[in-house]
Amino acid sequence: MKRAHELPTLADTHALGEALAGLARPGDLLVLVGPLGAGKTALTQGIGAGLGVREPVTSPTFVIARVHRDGRIPLVHVDAYRLGGHADVDDLDLDVTVASSLTVVEWGQGLVEQLADEHLEVRLDRREDDVRTALLVPHGPGWADRVDAA
């Protein structure tokens, strides 16, 4: 799989999410980084579709975390935007579900990386022409191997 992607349409963002879901295993952590409107929730919707989640995947901004159990792997979708630090992350008890789920955290950079030995950082951006971009940054050999082999 390429590490850099141009995502001109919502369908392209969903397709990248579906491809990432195909690489996902229980215990995986994805950290989504990018400004407001970069496509973090849209990417997670594609991940949900790729996992076979039947219920709508919506932004967990106000509830902080949503768990979707009806896919190939349970999907834990977290929005860390309003979290103040590591203590707030600890209060969510994500370490309880991370081993058996795919955990996707929006706005989690610097807050959640300790939840797993390895993680995939997805850096999303939105250019002036409204095209989204994604850069896959593996942290650990397992993710590097999977991204490069796909």
Protein Blocks (a to p, Z undefined) as FASTA:
>chain_A
ZZbdcdfbfklmmmmmmmmmmmpcehiacddeddehilpmmmmmmmmmmnopabdcddfk
lnopacdfkbmbdcddddfklpgbjklmmmnommmmmmmmccddehkgoklmmmpmbdcd
ddddddfkopacdddddedjklmmmmmmZZ
